Amino acid sequence: MRRESDSRCPHQVSDTIFTKNKEDFLCEHCDAAVVGNGYTNHCPQCLWSKHVDVHPGDRAAGCGGLMEPAIVEIEAGESVLTHRCATCGHEKRNKVVPEDDYEKVLDVARYHV
């Protein structure tokens, strides 16, 4: 594990233990084939995620539940998506990235106003 500290990185996780895992996966919510880039933690088509990490990238969470895109907030001019685990209720915040379907992001924002 390492600490992500490169301020040029758009996916920086400040002061958090971070393990980069470049993994492709099949979305368990919408069946989309997702090509991971080492920072990918949710499906860019439906925005759902999976509860697999305790710290980003460590794959140490035993839950394995699907995580619903629950809340969208604007923070320092960036959209931040909060996922909520449908199994245990754990919440995790993640930046919205250019690869994400922005119409889906807007749908989450509208639904949870």
Secondary structure as UniProt FT lines:
FT   STRAND          2..3
FT   TURN            7..8
FT   TURN            10..11
FT   TURN            14..15
FT   STRAND          17..18
FT   STRAND          25..26
FT   TURN            28..30
FT   STRAND          33..34
FT   TURN            44..46
FT   STRAND          49..50
FT   TURN            56..57
FT   STRAND          66..75
FT   TURN            76..77
FT   STRAND          78..85
FT   TURN            86..88
FT   STRAND          91..95
FT   TURN            98..99
FT   HELIX           102..111
//
